[in-house]
């Protein structure tokens, strides 16, 4: 299944934005789904995600308490709610799908084999 991101845009610092990752052509089934981001000149980093095996959500320390992920009951979308946005949250946000066998690897981009095109999030001052 191909993940498709939507919901990016420009928002002022302190504001909120909600991104959606939709499974094009079906559902995510038993796949793990996560959000990553990449700012200019920086490596791609894990943001948040949901592991299908146990339904557990994972969040990076840099966004903990501000960002949350949620999945619809039909496993068609994984949303990323972003609150209290900061300038440093500016990046292209990608949705990724894969099967991560070890929980310790959940935050590794290498464990995901299908990626969306990304959506730009710009936080302005």
Secondary structure, DSSP 8 states (H G I E B T S, - for coil): -EEEEE--EEEETT--EEEEEEEETS--TT-EEEEEEE-TTS--EEEEEE-TTT--EEE-TTTTTTEEEEE-TTS-EEEEEE-S--GGG-EEEEEEEE--SSGGGTT-GGG--EE---EEEEEE-
